[in-house]
Amino acid sequence: MSKYAKPFQFKQFSIEHDKCAMKVGFDGALLAAWVSSSNPIKILDIGTGTGLIPMMLRQKFPLSEITTIDPNSNAIKQAKINFNNSPFEKGFELIKTSLQDFEPNEKFDLILSNPPFFTEETGSDDEDRNQARQEKFLPLTTLLQKAKVLLSDSGILYLIYPTWESERVEVESKKLNLSISKQTKIFSSPKKASKRTIFEFTNQTEKTIYQEFTSGNQDIGYTKEYQELLKDFYIIF
C-alpha cells in the first residue's frame, strides 16, 4: 500500500481507499457535511466509491435507511470493507449497479451524488479511474432525470459539480421542472475562482437562493465556517 492509500481517519470512523480509483477527497466530505435535511428516513448515495458519504450521513442521521449504489466492483469491495469496519450499529444497503439500471420500489427523502464530470477525452488505461471520472458513464441529464423520479414529494437532491458547468446544470434541471432551491459557490480562497458548486434540488417550485462559501485550505488555513461545518467529522478541528 502506498502512502497515498493509507486509511483516512475521521473522528468516529476510518476510510480505507487502497482498492478504490477515487480516494477520499474534499468534494465528498464537503457535500455530506453540507446536508441540512431534517431527519430523512430513506437516503440514496449515487456512486458511493469508498463509502465516505454514507458513513458521514450515518453519523448525522443514525436512524435513517441508507442505500448506496456503484457500478464498479472494486468500489463495492472498498465500501463493504469500510462499512463492516464502522462503529455504527445500523447498516447500509450496498448495491452493485449503475443509476441507469437502478429500479427500486421506493422513493427517497434525500439523494446525494458526487458524480463523474470530466467531459473531455482524458481517459487513461485505468478503467476504474475512467468510470469514476468520465461523465459519459453517468451523463448529467441522466443523473437529474433519474434522481427526479426517485425523489419523494418533499425530497431533496444534493449535487456537487464544477462551477464552470453551472449554466448547464441550470438548463438541464429547468427542462425537467426540477427546482434549484439553493446554489452555493465554493471558494478555497477569496482570491481564486470557484471550482465547485453545491446544488440543492427539489420537486417543489422554489426561488433559487444563491450563496457563497469559502473553505480555505491547508496552505492558507481553513476558515472558521469550514471548521464549524466539519468539526464533528475531522480530527484536525
N, C-alpha and C positions, 0 to 999 in steps of 0.2 A: 504494500500500500504506500503510495507516495504521500509526501507531506501535504499535498493539496487535497487528499482524500481522507484526512483524519476526521473523526466524528466531530460535529459541531455541537457544543454543549450549551443548552438553554437552562433556565432556572429549574424547570420541572422535568425535563426530558432531554435526550440527546438524539441527534440525527446522523446516521451513517450515510455516506453518499459515494462510496467507492465503486458501486455497481451501476450507478445512475449516470446518464450522459450529462445532465444538468445538475450542478452542485447546488448546495444551499446558497441562496443569493438574497440581495436586498429586496428585489421585487416581490417575491413570495411572502417574505416576512412582513413587509410593509402592508401588503394587501390584506393579510389575515388580521393584523393588528388594527387596521383601519375600520373593519366591520363594526357597525353600530346598531345592528339589528337587535330587537328586543326579544330574547329567549326564543329563537327559531326552533321548531321541533324537528323538521326534516331539512338536512343540509346536503348539497351536492358539490363536490370539488371536481372540476373538469381538468384532466391532465395532472394527476396528483404527483408524479415524479417521485421524490424522496418520501413524500407524505408529510412534509413540513406544514403545509396549510391546514390539513385536517387535525394535526396534532395541536397546533395553536388554537384552533377552533374548539377542540375537545376541552382544552384548559378554560376557554372563555365560556363555553356552553356545555357543562358536564352532563346535562340530561338530554341533549339532542341526539338524534339518529343521523349519523354521518355516513353518506355513501361516497366512495371515491372511485373514479374510473381513470384508466390509462390504457392505451393500446399496446404499449411496449412491455415486453416480457421482463426485461431487466429492471425497469422501473417498478413493476409489480413486485418482483422479488425484493427490491430495496425497501419499498414501502411496507411490505409484510414484515420484514426484519424489524424495522423501526416501530411498527405498531405492536409487535409481540414484545419488544423490549420496553415499551412505555409503562408508566406507573398508573395509567388510567384504567379504572375498573370497567367502564363501558367501552365496548369495542367499536370497530369500524367495518362497514361492508365494502370490501375491496373487490372490484370487478375489472377483469381484463377485457376492455372493449374500447372502441372509438366512440366519440359522441355521435357520429353518424349512425352507428349500429345500436346505440343505447335506446332501449324501448321499455322504460319502467312503467309500472301500473300505479304510479303515484305522482303527485306534484310536490314541489319543493318550496319551502319558505325562504330559503337562502341558497343562492348558487354563486360560486366563485370560479374564476379562471385566470391563470397567468399563462396565456396560450403562446404557441409559436407565432412569430410575427415577421420573420425575415421574408421579404417578397422577392428580392433579387436572387440570382443563382449563386449562392455562396456555399453550396454543398461540399461535403468532404467525403472521404472513404468510410467514415464512421456513420453508419446508417442510423444508429440510435441517436446520435447528435443531430443528424439531419431531421429526424422525426420530431425531436424536441424543439427545434429552432425554426423550421421552414413552414410558412403559413399554408403552403399547398396541402399539408397533411390535415389542417383544420382551418379552412378559409373563414375569414371574419364573418361573412354573410351567413355561412352555415352555423357558426357558433351562435350568432344572435338569433337566427331563426329557431334553432332547436331550444335554446335557453328560454325564449319567449313561451314556447309551448310547454316547457317543463315547469315554469313558474306558477305558483299558486296565485290566486286573485290578488292577494296582498303581498306576494313575494318580492324579493329584492335580488337583483343580479349585480355583482361587483366584478369589474374587469379592469386589469391594469394593462395599458397599451402605450406604444410610443406616442409622444406628444405630437410628433410630425404627422401622425395618422389621424389626428383628432377630427379633422373635417370629414374624412371617410367614415369614421365611426358615427358621426352625427348624421350623415346622409343615409347610411345603411339602416340605422336604428329608426330614422324617420319613415323610411319605406315600410317598415314592419309595424308602425304605430307602437314602438317600444320607446317609452319616455325616459329621457335622461334627467333624473331628479337632481343629481349633483355631478359636477365635473371639476376635479381638483388637479391642477398642475403641480407636479412635484419638482422642486429645485434642490440640488445638492449645495448650491451657493447662490447668493443674490447676484453674483457677477457672471453666472453661467446660465445658458439657455436650459429650459426644462427638457428632460429626455423622456419622462414618463408622466402619464396622466391616469388617474383613477376615475373610472366612470361608475356611477350608480344608476341602475335602470329599474323601472317598474312597469307593470302593465296598466297603471293608472296614469291619466293625463295630468302632468305636473309641469310647472315652470322650472327651468333649469337654474340651479344655484351654482355660480362659478366661484371657485375658491383657489387659493394658492397655499402651498405648504413647503417650507424649507427644512430639510433634514440635517444638512451639514454632512460631514464625512470624517474619516479617520485623520485626514491631513489637517483640516481646519477645526476639528472638533464638532460634536453633534449639538444641535440646537436643543434648548430646553423643551420645545414642543415635541421633538422626536424622542428625547429621553423619556418624557412623560408617556408618550404613546407606547413605547416598548419596554417600559420599566418592569412590567410583570413577566417579561419573557427573557430579556437579555441579562446575562450575568454582569456585563460591564457597566450597567447602570445601577 
